Amino acid sequence: MKMDIRLLCIVALSSALFPITTFATTIATGYYDNIHVVCGSGSVYEKWEGDGALGEVSSFSNVKAVAAGNEFVVALKNDGTIWKWDSGSSPAQVSGHTGVVAIAANSVDTDYLVLKSDGTVWSGSSTLSQVSGLSGIIAIARGNSFSLVLKGDGTAWGWGANSLGQLGDGSNTFRATPVQVSSISGVTDIAAGSAHSIALKSDGTAWAWGSNGSGRLGDGTTTNRNTPVQVSSVSGISAVSAGYNHSLALKNDGTALSWGENSEGQLGDGTSTDRYTAVQVSSITGITAVAAGDADQSLAVKSDGTVYRWGYDYDLGIAYSPTAIGSICSGSTCN
């Protein structure tokens, strides 16, 4: 899961469920099938397990991004403040932090990351502390007990858990301070799953490292890697997302690719077969954003503003191919 400075604005003309002008800026899917959508108007809609359907977060506005953690959500407002809440509670401001430009969380972890406009990174669960030794950071990603950051020079760095090689430094040693990901440069996007990592390079190729259970690295094997390997037969990529045990990539042509575990249909190719190399998400084009979640679920937003999901959802059941859950945002301008 990741969030960086480059936020998407998606404009829609109509929706079968909500026949009004709609658009969504960012989407996130988290622990136990939670879904969160930020509208261009700054409102937030969400669904926690058992809610049944998306509903608006009341008395909360001017939001530009959300990140889903382990039974909590973090939101970034346009004024650079951050807010946090869980199911059944109201958003509360995280005091002492302003000038925030990006947030990141992982759906199986309690810590989250904050990137400030001065290029510094902060981490924690209740109290945030500055991560020492980092500057010039432009993007952040949070995995399960590990973190990744992207520097302006195109290098990637990480710290934390590394038993499966998820830091990509050529070792399996826990790192308390950031180390550089080996043998990769020209990185433009990063994503972190439960124990695997993905990087997008400026040439449109994707690279991955860490746990390779069920083929989540997409290199045609199930062998764990502690240095980056290229995701096979994948090019023309504009964004990547890492879930608990699967991966997604958004292509420049508006289609999506997926690989890894598929027991609940989370790859969206119409089957339940694990894929060690990338397959195309079926029956959907014009995609502008994707999100891979913890509980075997994936999300996408199309250019017409419609939110789609596939995989397992407690309230919505299993979908082996993308299924529309409607456009729920309304307004006329983007943040």
C-alpha positions as CSV (number, residue, x, y, z in Angstrom):
1,M,0.0,0.0,0.0
2,K,1.3,3.5,-0.8
3,M,0.4,7.1,-1.2
4,D,2.5,9.7,-2.8
5,I,2.3,13.4,-3.8
6,R,0.8,12.6,-7.2
7,L,-2.9,12.4,-6.5
8,L,-5.4,11.4,-9.2
9,C,-8.5,13.4,-10.1
10,I,-11.2,11.4,-11.9
11,V,-14.1,13.2,-13.5
12,A,-17.4,11.3,-14.3
13,L,-20.4,12.3,-16.3
14,S,-23.0,9.8,-15.0
15,S,-23.6,6.6,-13.0
16,A,-26.3,4.0,-13.2
17,L,-26.6,4.1,-9.4
18,F,-26.0,7.8,-8.9
19,P,-27.0,9.8,-12.0
20,I,-25.1,13.0,-11.2
21,T,-21.8,14.5,-12.0
22,T,-19.3,12.5,-9.9
23,F,-15.6,12.1,-9.4
24,A,-13.2,10.4,-7.0
25,T,-9.6,11.3,-6.2
26,T,-8.2,8.3,-4.3
27,I,-9.3,4.9,-3.1
28,A,-8.1,2.5,-0.5
29,T,-9.1,-1.0,0.6
30,G,-8.0,-2.2,4.1
31,Y,-8.3,-4.8,6.8
32,Y,-11.4,-7.0,6.6
33,D,-12.7,-5.6,3.3
34,N,-12.9,-2.0,4.3
35,I,-13.3,0.4,1.4
36,H,-12.6,4.2,1.5
37,V,-13.2,6.7,-1.3
38,V,-12.2,10.4,-1.4
39,C,-14.3,12.6,-3.6
40,G,-12.9,15.6,-5.5
41,S,-15.2,17.7,-3.4
42,G,-13.2,16.7,-0.3
43,S,-15.8,14.4,1.2
44,V,-15.1,10.8,2.2
45,Y,-17.2,7.7,1.7
46,E,-16.4,4.4,3.4
47,K,-17.6,0.8,4.2
48,W,-16.3,-1.2,7.1
49,E,-17.0,-4.9,7.4
50,G,-20.6,-5.4,8.3
51,D,-21.8,-2.0,7.0
52,G,-23.2,-3.4,3.8
53,A,-22.7,-0.3,1.7
54,L,-20.7,2.8,1.3
55,G,-21.7,5.8,3.4
56,E,-20.5,9.3,3.8
57,V,-18.3,10.2,6.8
58,S,-20.4,12.9,8.4
59,S,-19.1,16.4,9.2
60,F,-15.7,15.7,7.6
61,S,-14.5,17.6,4.5
62,N,-11.6,19.1,2.6
63,V,-9.8,15.7,2.4
64,K,-7.4,14.9,-0.4
65,A,-6.2,11.4,0.4
66,V,-6.8,8.4,2.7
67,A,-4.7,5.4,3.7
68,A,-6.2,2.3,5.3
69,G,-4.4,0.6,8.2
70,N,-5.1,-2.3,10.5
71,E,-8.7,-1.4,11.6
72,F,-8.0,2.4,11.3
73,V,-7.9,5.0,8.6
74,V,-5.7,8.1,8.2
75,A,-6.8,11.1,6.1
76,L,-4.8,14.0,4.7
77,K,-6.6,17.3,4.4
78,N,-5.9,20.1,1.9
79,D,-4.5,22.2,4.7
80,G,-1.7,19.7,5.4
81,T,-3.2,18.3,8.6
82,I,-3.8,14.6,9.3
83,W,-6.8,12.9,10.9
84,K,-7.3,9.3,12.1
85,W,-10.4,7.2,13.1
86,D,-11.6,3.6,13.2
87,S,-15.0,1.9,12.7
88,G,-17.7,3.6,14.7
89,S,-15.7,6.7,15.7
90,S,-15.3,10.2,14.3
91,P,-12.1,11.5,12.7
92,A,-9.8,13.2,15.2
93,Q,-6.8,15.4,14.2
94,V,-3.4,14.0,14.9
95,S,-1.9,17.0,16.8
96,G,1.5,18.5,16.3
97,H,1.8,17.7,12.6
98,T,1.2,20.1,9.7
99,G,2.7,20.6,6.2
100,V,1.9,17.0,5.4
101,V,1.9,16.1,1.7
102,A,1.5,12.3,1.7
103,I,0.4,9.4,4.0
104,A,0.8,5.7,3.9
105,A,-0.5,2.7,5.8
106,N,-0.7,-1.1,5.6
107,S,-3.8,-3.0,6.4
108,V,-2.1,-5.5,8.6
109,D,0.0,-3.0,10.5
110,T,-0.7,-0.5,13.2
111,D,2.0,2.0,12.3
112,Y,1.6,4.5,9.5
113,L,3.9,7.0,7.6
114,V,3.7,10.7,7.0
115,L,5.7,12.7,4.4
116,K,6.1,16.4,5.0
117,S,6.7,19.2,2.5
118,D,10.3,19.5,3.7
119,G,11.1,16.0,2.6
120,T,11.1,14.4,6.1
121,V,9.3,11.2,7.0
122,W,7.5,10.5,10.3
123,S,6.4,7.1,11.6
124,G,4.3,5.6,14.4
125,S,0.9,4.5,15.6
126,S,-0.2,7.0,18.3
127,T,2.8,9.3,18.4
128,L,4.8,10.0,15.3
129,S,8.6,10.3,15.4
130,Q,10.9,11.5,12.6
131,V,12.8,8.8,10.8
132,S,16.4,9.9,11.0
133,G,18.8,9.9,8.1
134,L,16.2,10.7,5.5
135,S,15.8,13.8,3.3
136,G,14.6,14.7,-0.2
137,I,11.9,12.1,0.0
138,I,9.0,12.3,-2.6
139,A,7.0,9.2,-2.0
140,I,6.3,6.7,0.9
141,A,4.9,3.2,1.3
142,R,4.2,1.1,4.4
143,G,4.3,-2.7,4.5
144,N,3.7,-5.1,7.4
145,S,6.4,-3.9,9.9
146,F,8.6,-2.4,7.2
147,S,8.7,0.9,5.3
148,L,9.8,2.1,1.9
149,V,10.6,5.6,0.6
150,L,11.5,7.0,-2.7
151,K,14.1,9.8,-3.1
152,G,14.0,12.5,-5.6
153,D,17.1,11.0,-7.3
154,G,15.1,7.8,-8.2
155,T,16.6,5.6,-5.5
156,A,14.5,3.5,-3.1
157,W,15.3,2.9,0.6
158,G,13.7,0.8,3.3
159,W,13.9,-0.2,7.0
160,G,12.2,-2.6,9.4
161,A,11.3,-6.3,8.9
162,N,13.4,-8.1,6.3
163,S,13.3,-11.8,7.0
164,L,11.9,-12.5,3.5
165,G,14.0,-9.9,1.7
166,Q,11.3,-7.2,1.6
167,L,13.9,-4.4,2.0
168,G,15.7,-5.5,-1.2
169,D,19.2,-4.8,0.2
170,G,20.6,-8.3,-0.6
171,S,20.1,-9.6,3.0
172,N,17.5,-11.0,5.3
173,T,18.6,-8.8,8.2
174,F,16.3,-6.5,10.2
175,R,17.3,-2.9,9.6
176,A,16.6,-0.3,12.2
177,T,17.7,2.5,9.9
178,P,17.1,3.0,6.2
179,V,19.2,1.1,3.7
180,Q,19.2,1.5,-0.1
181,V,17.4,-1.1,-2.2
182,S,20.1,-2.8,-4.3
183,S,20.6,-2.6,-8.0
184,I,17.7,-0.3,-9.0
185,S,17.5,3.3,-10.0
186,G,15.2,5.5,-12.0
187,V,12.3,4.6,-9.7
188,T,9.1,6.7,-10.0
189,D,6.6,4.8,-7.8
190,I,6.8,2.3,-4.9
191,A,4.3,-0.1,-3.2
192,A,4.6,-2.3,-0.1
193,G,2.4,-5.4,0.7
194,S,2.5,-7.7,3.7
195,A,6.0,-8.9,2.9
196,H,6.8,-7.9,-0.6
197,S,7.7,-4.7,-2.4
198,I,7.2,-3.3,-5.9
199,A,8.9,-0.5,-7.7
200,L,7.9,1.2,-11.0
201,K,10.8,2.5,-13.1
202,S,10.8,5.4,-15.5
203,D,10.9,3.1,-18.5
204,G,7.5,1.7,-17.5
205,T,8.8,-1.7,-16.2
206,A,7.9,-3.1,-12.7
207,W,10.4,-4.7,-10.3
208,A,9.6,-6.7,-7.1
209,W,11.4,-8.3,-4.2
210,G,10.6,-10.0,-0.9
211,S,8.1,-12.9,-0.3
212,N,7.1,-14.7,-3.4
213,G,4.4,-16.9,-2.0
214,S,1.7,-17.6,-4.7
215,G,3.8,-15.8,-7.2
216,R,3.3,-12.3,-5.8
217,L,6.6,-11.0,-7.4
218,G,5.4,-12.0,-10.8
219,D,8.7,-13.4,-12.0
220,G,7.3,-16.8,-13.0
221,T,8.5,-18.5,-9.8
222,T,7.6,-18.8,-6.1
223,T,11.2,-18.1,-4.9
224,N,11.7,-15.3,-2.4
225,R,14.0,-12.5,-3.6
226,N,16.1,-10.2,-1.4
227,T,17.1,-8.0,-4.4
228,P,14.8,-6.7,-7.1
229,V,13.7,-8.9,-10.0
230,Q,11.8,-7.7,-13.0
231,V,8.1,-8.6,-13.2
232,S,7.9,-10.7,-16.3
233,S,6.3,-9.4,-19.5
234,V,5.1,-6.2,-17.9
235,S,5.7,-2.8,-19.5
236,G,3.9,0.5,-20.1
237,I,3.0,0.8,-16.4
238,S,2.0,4.0,-14.8
239,A,1.2,2.9,-11.1
240,V,1.7,-0.2,-8.9
241,S,-0.1,-1.5,-5.8
242,A,0.8,-4.3,-3.4
243,G,-1.8,-6.3,-1.4
244,Y,-1.4,-8.9,1.2
245,N,-0.6,-11.7,-1.2
246,H,-1.2,-10.2,-4.7
247,S,-0.1,-7.3,-6.8
248,L,-1.7,-4.9,-9.3
249,A,-0.3,-2.6,-12.0
250,L,-2.1,0.1,-13.9
251,K,-1.1,0.5,-17.5
252,N,-0.8,3.7,-19.6
253,D,-3.7,2.5,-21.8
254,G,-6.1,2.3,-18.9
255,T,-6.1,-1.4,-18.4
256,A,-4.8,-3.2,-15.3
257,L,-2.6,-6.3,-14.7
258,S,-2.5,-8.6,-11.7
259,W,-0.5,-11.5,-10.3
260,G,-0.1,-13.6,-7.2
261,E,-2.7,-15.4,-5.1
262,N,-6.1,-15.7,-6.6
263,S,-8.0,-18.0,-4.3
264,E,-10.8,-15.5,-3.8
265,G,-10.7,-13.9,-7.3
266,Q,-8.5,-11.0,-6.2
267,L,-6.7,-11.0,-9.5
268,G,-10.0,-10.2,-11.4
269,D,-9.2,-12.5,-14.4
270,G,-12.4,-14.5,-14.0
271,T,-10.7,-17.5,-12.3
272,S,-9.4,-18.6,-8.9
273,T,-6.1,-19.8,-10.2
274,D,-2.9,-18.3,-8.7
275,R,-0.8,-16.5,-11.3
276,Y,3.1,-16.4,-11.2
277,T,3.2,-13.9,-14.1
278,A,0.9,-11.0,-14.8
279,V,-2.6,-11.5,-16.3
280,Q,-5.0,-8.8,-17.5
281,V,-7.9,-7.8,-15.2
282,S,-10.9,-8.7,-17.3
283,S,-13.7,-6.7,-18.7
284,I,-12.6,-3.2,-17.6
285,T,-10.8,-0.4,-19.4
286,G,-10.4,3.4,-18.8
287,I,-9.0,2.8,-15.3
288,T,-7.3,5.7,-13.6
289,A,-6.5,4.2,-10.2
290,V,-6.1,0.8,-8.6
291,A,-5.7,-0.5,-5.0
292,A,-4.8,-4.0,-3.7
293,G,-6.1,-4.8,-0.2
294,D,-5.4,-7.1,2.7
295,A,-8.5,-9.3,2.7
296,D,-8.2,-10.7,-0.8
297,Q,-9.9,-7.7,-2.4
298,S,-9.0,-5.2,-5.2
299,L,-10.4,-1.9,-6.2
300,A,-10.3,0.3,-9.3
301,V,-11.8,3.6,-10.4
302,K,-12.6,4.3,-14.1
303,S,-12.5,7.5,-15.9
304,D,-16.3,7.7,-15.7
305,G,-16.0,7.9,-11.9
306,T,-17.3,4.4,-11.2
307,V,-15.7,2.4,-8.4
308,Y,-15.2,-1.3,-9.2
309,R,-14.2,-4.2,-6.8
310,W,-13.2,-7.8,-7.2
311,G,-12.2,-10.6,-4.9
312,Y,-13.7,-11.3,-1.5
313,D,-15.8,-8.9,0.5
314,Y,-17.7,-9.8,3.6
315,D,-20.7,-7.7,2.6
316,L,-20.6,-8.0,-1.1
317,G,-19.4,-11.6,-1.6
318,I,-16.9,-13.0,-4.1
319,A,-16.5,-11.4,-7.5
320,Y,-14.0,-13.1,-9.9
321,S,-14.2,-10.2,-12.3
322,P,-14.6,-6.5,-11.8
323,T,-18.0,-5.5,-10.5
324,A,-19.3,-1.9,-10.2
325,I,-20.3,-0.7,-6.8
326,G,-21.3,2.7,-8.1
327,S,-20.2,6.3,-8.2
328,I,-20.8,8.0,-4.9
329,C,-19.0,11.4,-5.2
330,S,-20.7,14.6,-6.4
331,G,-19.5,18.1,-7.1
332,S,-18.0,20.2,-9.8
333,T,-14.3,20.9,-9.1
334,C,-11.3,18.9,-8.1
335,N,-9.0,19.4,-5.1
